[in-house]
Amino acid sequence: MAELIKIYRQNPHPRAIEKVVNSLKNGGLVIYPTDTVYALGCDVKNLKAMQYLAQLKGEKLERANLAFICHDLSDLSTYTAQLSSTTFKILKKYLPGPYTFILPSNKALPRPFKKRKTVGVRIPKHAVVLEIVKQLGNPILTTSIHDEDAIIEYTTDPDVIFDDWGSRVDIVIDSGFGGNIPSTVIDACQEPPVVIRSGAGEFN
């Protein structure tokens, strides 16, 4: 059964962050807040954890539509090909924020994704997840938490998330109610970039 951990967005407690980071390093799956919806993630360096995450989505890992949560632009560049100055300026303008950017990848992607030519990356504007990624030392592989209700697409209440997911993950972080609008997804592999899903962030 998962552990429900309260971590406040303002000044996240170091011991709580450390507990989450240790769980991720040991192959745990964690549900955490972002600046949009609550998300499920694992360490991108743990193959078994990534396979389990994909299994929970009902997909094969190599084909799963997943993104990397990064701490900053430098962290992001670990897995992306060299970006044009125009693209970099766009990323600097909108990140951190409620956006997922599709970018050309490089050969440093984890083994299951080696054949992919693109990578989805996020830098949420949320202190809790950014501190987790910073302390972990590498990105988190992530997917949004969907509600089983046909009308409500995303679960916003961490207590409800815990009830629904507690038997399948290791930690659920409670940072208060989350949002119910996902990130805006932008294909930045071309210039100018193209919005492929409108979400919480405006892009112009």
C-alpha positions as CSV (number, residue, x, y, z in Angstrom):
1,M,0.0,0.0,0.0
2,A,1.3,3.5,-0.9
3,E,2.2,6.1,1.6
4,L,0.4,9.4,1.5
5,I,2.8,12.2,2.2
6,K,1.9,15.8,2.7
7,I,4.3,18.2,1.1
8,Y,3.5,21.9,0.9
9,R,4.2,23.8,-2.3
10,Q,5.8,26.7,-0.4
11,N,9.1,25.5,1.2
12,P,8.8,21.8,0.6
13,H,10.2,19.9,3.7
14,P,13.7,18.4,2.8
15,R,13.0,15.1,4.7
16,A,9.8,14.5,2.8
17,I,11.5,15.3,-0.5
18,E,14.4,12.9,0.5
19,K,11.9,10.1,1.1
20,V,10.3,10.6,-2.3
21,V,13.7,10.7,-4.0
22,N,14.9,7.5,-2.3
23,S,11.7,5.7,-3.4
24,L,12.3,6.8,-7.0
25,K,15.9,5.6,-6.8
26,N,14.7,2.3,-5.5
27,G,12.3,1.8,-8.4
28,G,9.2,3.2,-6.8
29,L,6.3,4.9,-8.6
30,V,5.2,8.2,-7.2
31,I,2.1,10.4,-7.8
32,Y,3.0,14.0,-7.5
33,P,1.6,17.5,-8.2
34,T,2.5,19.7,-11.2
35,D,1.4,23.1,-12.2
36,T,-1.5,21.4,-14.1
37,V,-2.8,18.0,-13.1
38,Y,-1.5,15.3,-10.8
39,A,0.9,13.0,-12.5
40,L,2.4,9.5,-12.1
41,G,6.2,9.1,-12.5
42,C,9.3,7.1,-12.0
43,D,13.1,7.5,-12.4
44,V,14.1,7.5,-16.1
45,K,17.2,5.4,-15.1
46,N,15.2,2.5,-13.7
47,L,14.0,0.2,-16.5
48,K,11.7,-2.0,-14.3
49,A,10.0,1.1,-12.9
50,M,9.5,2.5,-16.4
51,Q,8.1,-0.9,-17.7
52,Y,5.6,-1.0,-14.7
53,L,4.5,2.6,-15.4
54,A,3.8,1.7,-19.1
55,Q,2.0,-1.5,-17.9
56,L,-0.3,0.7,-15.7
57,K,-1.1,2.7,-18.9
58,G,-1.8,-0.5,-20.8
59,E,0.9,0.2,-23.3
60,K,4.3,-1.1,-24.3
61,L,7.1,1.1,-22.9
62,E,8.7,1.6,-26.3
63,R,5.5,3.0,-27.7
64,A,4.1,4.7,-24.7
65,N,3.3,8.4,-25.0
66,L,5.3,9.7,-22.0
67,A,7.2,12.9,-21.2
68,F,10.3,13.8,-19.1
69,I,9.9,16.1,-16.2
70,C,13.2,18.2,-16.0
71,H,14.5,20.6,-13.5
72,D,15.7,23.3,-15.8
73,L,16.8,24.0,-19.4
74,S,20.3,22.6,-18.7
75,D,18.7,19.3,-17.5
76,L,16.4,19.3,-20.6
77,S,19.4,19.6,-22.9
78,T,20.7,16.2,-21.7
79,Y,18.2,14.4,-23.9
80,T,17.6,16.9,-26.8
81,A,19.5,17.5,-30.0
82,Q,21.2,20.9,-30.3
83,L,18.4,23.5,-30.5
84,S,18.2,26.6,-32.7
85,S,18.5,30.0,-30.9
86,T,14.9,30.6,-31.9
87,T,13.7,27.5,-30.2
88,F,15.8,28.1,-27.1
89,K,14.4,31.6,-26.7
90,I,10.8,30.1,-26.9
91,L,11.7,27.5,-24.2
92,K,13.2,30.2,-22.0
93,K,10.1,32.4,-22.4
94,Y,7.5,29.7,-21.5
95,L,9.4,27.4,-19.1
96,P,8.9,26.7,-16.3
97,G,5.2,26.6,-17.0
98,P,2.2,24.5,-18.0
99,Y,3.7,23.3,-21.3
100,T,5.0,20.1,-22.8
101,F,7.4,20.7,-25.7
102,I,8.1,18.0,-28.3
103,L,11.8,18.4,-29.2
104,P,14.3,16.5,-31.4
105,S,16.1,14.0,-29.3
106,N,19.7,12.8,-29.1
107,K,21.4,9.5,-28.4
108,A,21.3,9.9,-24.6
109,L,17.7,8.8,-24.3
110,P,17.1,5.7,-22.1
111,R,17.5,2.4,-23.9
112,P,13.8,1.7,-24.5
113,F,13.5,5.1,-26.4
114,K,16.7,4.9,-28.4
115,K,14.8,4.7,-31.7
116,R,12.8,7.8,-31.0
117,K,13.7,10.9,-32.9
118,T,11.7,13.2,-30.6
119,V,11.2,13.6,-26.8
120,G,8.5,15.3,-24.8
121,V,9.8,17.5,-22.0
122,R,8.2,19.5,-19.2
123,I,9.5,21.9,-16.6
124,P,6.4,22.5,-14.4
125,K,6.2,25.7,-12.3
126,H,5.7,23.8,-9.1
127,A,8.3,23.8,-6.3
128,V,7.6,20.3,-5.1
129,V,8.2,18.3,-8.3
130,L,11.1,20.6,-9.3
131,E,12.9,20.0,-6.0
132,I,12.3,16.2,-6.3
133,V,13.9,16.2,-9.8
134,K,16.8,18.4,-8.6
135,Q,17.6,16.0,-5.7
136,L,17.1,12.9,-7.9
137,G,19.7,14.3,-10.3
138,N,17.9,13.3,-13.5
139,P,14.4,13.6,-15.0
140,I,11.2,11.7,-14.1
141,L,9.3,9.8,-16.7
142,T,5.8,11.0,-16.4
143,T,2.1,10.6,-17.4
144,S,-1.0,12.4,-16.2
145,I,-3.4,10.8,-13.7
146,H,-6.8,10.3,-15.4
147,D,-10.1,9.9,-13.6
148,E,-12.2,6.8,-14.4
149,D,-15.3,9.1,-14.5
150,A,-16.6,9.7,-18.0
151,I,-17.2,13.4,-17.3
152,I,-14.3,14.4,-15.1
153,E,-11.1,13.7,-17.0
154,Y,-8.5,14.4,-14.3
155,T,-8.7,13.7,-10.6
156,T,-8.0,16.8,-8.5
157,D,-8.3,15.5,-4.9
158,P,-5.2,13.8,-3.6
159,D,-7.3,11.7,-1.1
160,V,-9.3,10.3,-4.0
161,I,-6.2,9.7,-6.0
162,F,-4.8,7.8,-3.0
163,D,-7.9,5.7,-2.7
164,D,-7.8,4.8,-6.4
165,W,-4.0,4.3,-6.8
166,G,-2.7,3.4,-3.4
167,S,-2.4,-0.3,-4.2
168,R,-0.5,0.3,-7.4
169,V,2.1,2.9,-6.5
170,D,4.6,3.6,-3.6
171,I,3.9,7.2,-2.7
172,V,1.1,9.7,-3.3
173,I,2.1,13.3,-2.5
174,D,-0.6,15.5,-1.2
175,S,0.0,19.2,-2.1
176,G,-3.6,20.2,-2.0
177,F,-6.1,20.1,-4.8
178,G,-4.6,19.9,-8.3
179,G,-5.8,21.3,-11.6
180,N,-8.1,19.6,-14.1
181,I,-6.6,21.1,-17.3
182,P,-3.5,19.4,-18.8
183,S,-0.4,21.1,-20.2
184,T,-0.4,22.7,-23.6
185,V,1.6,20.4,-26.0
186,I,3.7,22.2,-28.6
187,D,5.7,20.5,-31.4
188,A,8.9,22.5,-31.5
189,C,10.6,20.2,-34.0
190,Q,9.6,22.7,-36.7
191,E,9.7,26.4,-37.0
192,P,7.5,28.0,-36.2
193,P,6.3,25.6,-33.4
194,V,2.8,24.2,-33.7
195,V,0.3,23.6,-30.8
196,I,-0.9,20.1,-31.0
197,R,-3.0,20.2,-27.8
198,S,-4.4,23.3,-26.2
199,G,-4.2,23.2,-22.4
200,A,-3.5,25.3,-19.4
201,G,-0.9,27.5,-21.0
202,E,-1.5,30.1,-23.7
203,F,1.0,30.0,-26.6
204,N,1.4,32.7,-29.2
